[in-house]
Amino acid sequence: MEKYSIKKRDLVTVIESPVDFISVDHEKCVGCTDCVIICGMDLWKIRDGKAVLKPDYKKFCTECASCYTVCGYDAIEFTFPPAGYGIVYERG
């Protein structure tokens, strides 16, 4: 059986937003890792017991809002990027 290596980040086209559209309230974050687990693009990590976005998240976020949805502590704030920025759907 052949193994295939798929680079998820190569599958999306994103026009990088000039502004942040996801933020974390570290006072509310308990470091549960739900955002890390749910993110299909691996844009989250835990540092010092708190969730943080990787610096390049605006280049690869698919705007699914799963991180926002699964956060049971209301620590993640999500809005869509400004008009003209964000995920570009090329197929389907």
PyMOL commands that set and color helices and strands:
alter all, ss='L'
color gray80, all
select helices_A, chain A and resi 8-11+34-38+57-60+66-70
alter helices_A, ss='H'
color red, helices_A
select strands_A, chain A and resi 13-15+22-24+44-47+50-53+76-78+86-88
alter strands_A, ss='S'
color yellow, strands_A
deselect
rebuild
show_as cartoon
